[in-house]
Structures are given as structure tokens and as C-alpha cells.
Amino acid sequence: MTALAFLSSAVIVLPASAADISDAEALAMVRRHCVSCHAAEPAHPAMKETPKNVVLETVSDLKKHARAIAEQTVASKAMPLGNETEMTETERAALGRWLKAVQ
Ligand code: HEC
């Protein structure tokens, strides 16, 4: 019953929540806001190693970590850390829709 309810609501919700940015745009956003720290070799001076081993350098990295990214960036806004890069609400919402669509 619960599964059925979820399925039917997913069918209805999907068009409205479908990604309105491309994979390339999602990756570009993450490169701007996340990759200084979340790289195999972080460029950020404060990061000696990849935080929590979460590398976000490719579209498949983003898909692999989609759920965690959504939690940290859309739901809680814990990331980008200290919002150093001033990620906007519009960007968070667009990334959130993309993450939902690729999960
Ligand atoms: C200034 C460096 C920095 C930037 C920029 C940054 N992060 Fe992080 N991130 C961290 C650190 C440090 C941690 C580990 C936090 C902790 O120990 O709780 C972390 C943890 C995470 C985690 C794992 C959380 C967990 O508890 O498992 C995810 C997912 C994540 N970041 C995603 C992102 C995303 C997506 C962005 C860009 C929108 C981003 N981060 C930008 C430093 C950064």
C-alpha cells in the first residue's frame, strides 16, 4: 500500500521535479562551489585531504553521492562549508531538482 502510494505520487510529481539543468550545468555548479575541497587533491589551503572521502569531480561522482549532496546542500545548507562561495538559493533548488531526477 505504501509502495503503491509512493509510486503513484512519483508519477504525478515527476514532470514538475524533472531536472531543468543539464548534467554539464550541474557539474559546473559543483566545480564552482564544491571541488576546491571535494577533489582527490583539494586545492583549498585548509583541506589536506578529501573531506569524508567525498570526491565530486565527475557526473558519475555526483550521481553516486546524490543523496548525501542533497542532504548537505539542499536540505541542510551545511555545504558549501561556511558558504564560502556564496551559493544561492536558486542554485541550491536547481541542483536539488537535478539530484532528484538522477537518483
Ligand atoms: C571549504 C571546503 C568545502 C567546500 C567548498 C565544500 N565542502 Fe563538503 N565537506 C567539507 C568538510 C570539511 C566536510 C566534513 C564535515 C564533517 O566532518 O562533518 C564535508 C563533508 C561533505 C559531505 C559528507 C557529509 C557527511 O557527513 O557524510 C558531503 C556530501 C559534502 N561535503 C558535499 C559538499 C557539496 C555538494 C559541496 C558544494 C555545494 C561542498 N560539500 C562544498 C568541506 C567542504
Residues whose N, C-alpha, C, O or C-beta is under 5 A from the ligand:
A	BS01	HEC	H33 C34 C37 P51 K52 V54 A68 I69 Q72 T73 M79 P80 L81
